[in-house]
C-alpha cells in the first residue's frame, strides 16, 4: 500500500483520474481506495487534530 501511495504522489494526474472514477486501483477495496484518496484531499488539516 505504501508503494502505491508513493507512486500516486509522483503521478498526481492519476489521483485526479481516480477521484473522477475514470481509473481504479486493482487489488484495492473500495474502502482502501477511499482512504488513499482522502489522504490526498487538500482539505485535511492535521494541525487542528486533537489526539487523546
N, CA, C and O of each residue as an XYZ file, in Angstrom:
208
protein
N       0.827     -1.188      0.000
C       0.000      0.000      0.000
C       0.876      1.257      0.000
O       0.560      2.236     -0.675
N       1.962      1.225      0.749
C       2.846      2.389      0.818
C       3.431      2.700     -0.554
O       3.534      3.863     -0.944
N       3.813      1.655     -1.283
C       4.360      1.874     -2.628
C       3.330      2.530     -3.537
O       3.674      3.367     -4.371
N       2.079      2.153     -3.376
C       1.022      2.729     -4.199
C       0.854      4.214     -3.903
O       0.712      5.021     -4.822
N       0.869      4.572     -2.633
C       0.741      5.979     -2.248
C       1.932      6.777     -2.773
O       1.763      7.894     -3.263
N       3.121      6.217     -2.676
C       4.310      6.895     -3.189
C       4.201      7.100     -4.699
O       4.564      8.157     -5.214
N       3.704      6.096     -5.397
C       3.535      6.211     -6.847
C       2.535      7.312     -7.183
O       2.754      8.096     -8.106
N       1.444      7.366     -6.434
C       0.437      8.405     -6.671
C       0.983      9.798     -6.357
O       0.607     10.773     -7.008
N       1.862      9.892     -5.369
C       2.494     11.182     -5.069
C       3.330     11.657     -6.245
O       3.392     12.856     -6.520
N       3.971     10.731     -6.937
C       4.807     11.073     -8.074
C       3.989     11.298     -9.343
O       4.493     11.876    -10.306
N       2.730     10.849     -9.357
C       1.857     10.957    -10.530
C       0.499     11.522    -10.120
O      -0.498     10.799    -10.127
N       0.451     12.791     -9.767
C      -0.798     13.380     -9.265
C      -1.947     13.352    -10.273
O      -3.108     13.436     -9.873
N      -1.658     13.239    -11.550
C      -2.738     13.174    -12.537
C      -3.571     11.904    -12.337
O      -4.765     11.890    -12.638
N      -2.946     10.848    -11.834
C      -3.677      9.611    -11.555
C      -4.652      9.791    -10.395
O      -5.723      9.184    -10.379
N      -4.286     10.612     -9.439
C      -5.189     10.884     -8.316
C      -6.454     11.553     -8.839
O      -7.560     11.229     -8.407
N      -6.287     12.479     -9.765
C      -7.446     13.147    -10.374
C      -8.325     12.139    -11.095
O      -9.547     12.173    -10.955
N      -7.719     11.243    -11.863
C      -8.493     10.230    -12.576
C      -9.233      9.313    -11.604
O     -10.369      8.920    -11.867
N      -8.603      8.974    -10.496
C      -9.255      8.127     -9.501
C     -10.444      8.842     -8.870
O     -11.498      8.240     -8.664
N     -10.275     10.122     -8.566
C     -11.368     10.889     -7.964
C     -12.538     11.038     -8.923
O     -13.692     11.084     -8.497
N     -12.244     11.114    -10.218
C     -13.291     11.232    -11.233
C     -13.848      9.869    -11.636
O     -14.713      9.784    -12.507
N     -13.355      8.807    -11.005
C     -13.778      7.427    -11.284
C     -13.510      7.028    -12.730
O     -14.257      6.243    -13.315
N     -12.437      7.576    -13.304
C     -12.013      7.219    -14.659
C     -10.878      6.204    -14.611
O     -10.401      5.752    -15.652
N     -10.445      5.846    -13.404
C      -9.405      4.842    -13.203
C      -9.712      4.130    -11.888
O     -10.501      4.615    -11.078
N      -9.091      2.994    -11.691
C      -9.277      2.265    -10.437
C      -7.958      1.623    -10.032
O      -7.033      1.490    -10.833
N      -7.901      1.235     -8.786
C      -6.715      0.570     -8.260
C      -7.024     -0.916     -8.136
O      -7.843     -1.323     -7.311
N      -6.371     -1.713     -8.951
C      -6.596     -3.155     -8.958
C      -6.074     -3.764     -7.656
O      -4.956     -3.472     -7.232
N      -6.877     -4.596     -7.038
C      -6.466     -5.273     -5.813
C      -6.677     -4.453     -4.561
O      -6.228     -4.845     -3.484
N      -7.362     -3.308     -4.680
C      -7.622     -2.434     -3.546
C      -9.130     -2.360     -3.353
O      -9.870     -2.134     -4.310
N      -9.581     -2.546     -2.133
C     -11.013     -2.476     -1.871
C     -11.491     -1.040     -2.007
O     -10.691     -0.105     -2.018
N     -12.792     -0.878     -2.108
C     -13.369      0.461     -2.238
C     -13.059      1.313     -1.008
O     -12.796      2.510     -1.124
N     -13.093      0.694      0.157
C     -12.791      1.414      1.397
C     -11.333      1.860      1.437
O     -11.034      2.985      1.837
N     -10.421      0.973      1.021
C      -8.998      1.325      0.978
C      -8.748      2.441     -0.028
O      -7.969      3.357      0.236
N      -9.410      2.365     -1.186
C      -9.236      3.399     -2.202
C      -9.730      4.742     -1.676
O      -9.099      5.773     -1.909
N     -10.862      4.733     -0.963
C     -11.381      5.981     -0.391
C     -10.388      6.558      0.611
O     -10.167      7.768      0.641
N      -9.788      5.696      1.431
C      -8.804      6.159      2.414
C      -7.585      6.766      1.727
O      -7.066      7.794      2.162
N      -7.136      6.128      0.658
C      -5.984      6.645     -0.092
C      -6.318      8.002     -0.691
O      -5.524      8.937     -0.588
N      -7.487      8.120     -1.317
C      -7.867      9.392     -1.936
C      -8.087     10.470     -0.887
O      -7.760     11.634     -1.120
N      -8.638     10.099      0.268
C      -8.819     11.073      1.348
C      -7.482     11.618      1.823
O      -7.394     12.773      2.240
N      -6.444     10.798      1.762
C      -5.123     11.258      2.201
C      -4.552     12.318      1.255
O      -3.669     13.086      1.639
N      -5.059     12.357      0.017
C      -4.620     13.364     -0.945
C      -5.534     14.586     -0.956
O      -5.300     15.530     -1.711
N      -6.566     14.572     -0.127
C      -7.516     15.673     -0.084
C      -6.875     16.872      0.602
O      -6.396     16.759      1.730
N      -6.864     18.003     -0.062
C      -6.220     19.201      0.477
C      -6.957     19.781      1.664
O      -6.386     20.571      2.416
N      -8.213     19.407      1.849
C      -8.999     19.940      2.963
C      -8.633     19.308      4.296
O      -9.027     19.813      5.347
N      -7.884     18.211      4.270
C      -7.483     17.540      5.501
C      -6.392     18.368      6.156
O      -5.359     18.643      5.546
N      -6.621     18.759      7.384
C      -5.651     19.592      8.098
C      -5.267     18.881      9.386
O      -6.059     18.823     10.326
N      -4.074     18.347      9.431
C      -3.661     17.587     10.583
C      -3.277     18.471     11.769
O      -3.242     18.001     12.906
N      -2.991     19.737     11.513
C      -2.583     20.630     12.599
C      -3.716     20.874     13.577
O      -3.462     21.140     14.752
N      -4.950     20.790     13.131
C      -6.066     21.068     14.031
C      -6.588     19.813     14.718
O      -7.550     19.888     15.482
N      -5.980     18.672     14.463
C      -6.421     17.429     15.060
C      -5.943     17.340     16.507
O      -4.789     17.628     16.825
N      -6.855     16.939     17.354
C      -6.516     16.760     18.766
C      -6.400     15.266     19.026
O      -7.327     14.508     18.736
N      -5.280     14.846     19.565
C      -5.039     13.426     19.837
C      -5.249     13.162     21.317
O      -4.730     13.887     22.166
N      -5.997     12.140     21.617
C      -6.254     11.769     23.010
C      -5.604     10.455     23.329
O      -5.707      9.973     24.457
